């Protein structure tokens, strides 16, 4: 065996169906598209949600609910996560940039520190928002809270 006589395994490749190449091929004429109609034409693409002229689902079902345009969404980070991060990276001040580097948040997200878990080391924690229990836990071990 050498490069000049390599070929794929038996049955592993199929020949492409060459449609629209005349009646002798057996795949001429309508070229496997059936007869007439939009689907037989070139350039046809069905609109998303189109149901053949029937009123589509997204228009049959009424709109409901309320989206508050002033809602501020925070990414929650617990105290035990902050404790682990501080121990691994040997930090005394934990900020938003540390959370981004660790992969907890992306650069455009806001952080809220929640009080789940325990904090054992004195830390200066910097975030956009804090829960009351988180503030109490951080200050109980002598740390400080910095709101951005």
C-alpha positions in Angstrom: 0.0 0.0 0.0 1.3 3.5 -0.8 -0.1 6.9 -1.6 -0.9 6.1 -5.2 -3.3 3.3 -4.4 -5.1 4.6 -1.3 -8.9 4.5 -1.5 -11.7 4.8 1.1 -13.2 1.6 2.6 -15.9 -0.2 0.7 -19.3 1.3 1.2 -18.0 4.3 3.1 -18.7 6.8 0.3 -21.7 7.5 -1.8 -21.9 9.2 -5.2 -23.7 12.5 -5.2 -27.2 12.7 -6.7 -26.7 14.9 -9.8 -30.2 16.3 -10.4 -31.4 18.3 -13.4 -29.0 16.8 -15.9 -31.5 15.6 -18.5 -34.0 12.8 -18.8 -31.3 10.1 -19.4 -30.1 10.5 -15.8 -33.6 9.7 -14.4 -33.4 12.8 -12.3 -34.2 15.4 -15.0 -37.5 17.2 -15.5 -38.8 18.4 -12.1 -35.4 17.5 -10.5 -37.0 15.8 -7.5 -39.0 18.9 -6.6 -42.5 17.6 -7.6 -44.8 19.8 -9.7 -45.2 23.6 -9.6 -45.8 25.6 -6.4 -43.4 27.9 -4.5 -41.3 25.0 -3.1 -40.4 23.9 -6.6 -39.0 27.4 -7.5 -35.4 28.5 -7.0 -34.9 31.0 -4.2 -37.8 29.7 -2.1 -37.5 30.1 1.6 -40.4 29.7 4.0 -40.8 32.6 6.5 -40.2 31.6 10.1 -43.5 30.7 11.7 -45.4 30.5 8.4 -48.2 28.0 8.6 -49.5 28.0 5.0 -51.7 31.0 5.4 -53.3 29.8 8.6 -53.0 32.4 11.4 -49.6 31.5 13.0 -49.2 30.5 16.6 -47.3 33.6 17.6 -50.3 35.7 16.4 -53.1 33.4 17.7 -51.7 33.4 21.3 -52.3 36.7 23.1 -49.4 38.8 24.5 -49.2 38.8 28.3 -46.9 39.7 31.2 -44.9 42.8 32.0 -41.2 43.5 31.4 -39.8 46.2 33.7 -37.5 48.3 31.5 -35.8 49.7 34.7 -34.9 46.3 36.1 -31.3 46.0 37.2 -30.1 42.4 37.0 -27.2 41.2 39.2 -25.1 38.1 39.1 -25.2 36.6 42.6 -21.9 35.5 44.3 -22.0 34.0 47.7 -19.5 34.5 50.6 -18.2 30.9 50.4 -17.2 31.6 46.8 -15.4 34.8 47.8 -13.7 32.9 50.6 -12.4 30.2 48.2 -11.3 32.8 45.7 -9.4 34.7 48.4 -7.7 31.5 49.7 -6.7 30.3 46.2 -5.3 33.7 45.0 -4.2 34.9 48.4 -6.1 38.1 48.2 -6.9 40.7 51.0 -9.1 42.8 48.7 -11.6 41.1 46.4 -13.1 43.2 43.6 -15.2 42.9 40.4 -12.0 42.4 38.3 -11.1 39.3 40.4 -14.5 37.8 39.7 -14.1 38.5 35.9 -10.6 36.9 35.9 -11.9 33.9 37.8 -14.7 33.5 35.2 -17.6 34.0 37.6 -19.0 37.0 35.6 -18.5 38.7 32.3 -17.2 42.3 32.1 -20.6 43.8 31.5 -22.4 42.1 34.4 -23.2 43.6 37.8 -22.4 41.7 41.0 -24.4 41.3 44.2 -22.8 39.6 47.1 -25.1 37.3 49.0 -24.6 36.0 52.6 -24.6 32.2 51.9 -21.6 30.4 53.4 -19.1 31.7 56.0 -16.2 34.1 55.8 -13.2 33.4 57.9 -10.6 35.9 56.8 -10.7 39.7 56.9 -11.5 40.9 53.4 -12.2 44.1 51.6 -15.0 43.2 49.2 -15.9 45.4 46.3 -19.2 44.9 44.4 -22.2 46.7 43.0 -24.7 45.5 45.7 -24.7 43.5 48.9 -27.4 41.7 50.9 -27.8 42.7 54.6 -26.6 39.3 55.8 -23.5 39.6 53.5 -22.6 43.0 55.0 -23.1 41.7 58.5 -20.9 38.6 57.8 -18.1 40.7 56.2 -18.0 43.3 58.9 -18.2 40.6 61.6 -14.7 39.3 60.6 -13.3 42.9 60.4 -13.6 43.3 56.6 -15.0 46.3 54.7 -17.8 46.6 52.2 -17.3 48.9 49.1 -20.3 49.6 46.9 -19.4 50.6 43.3 
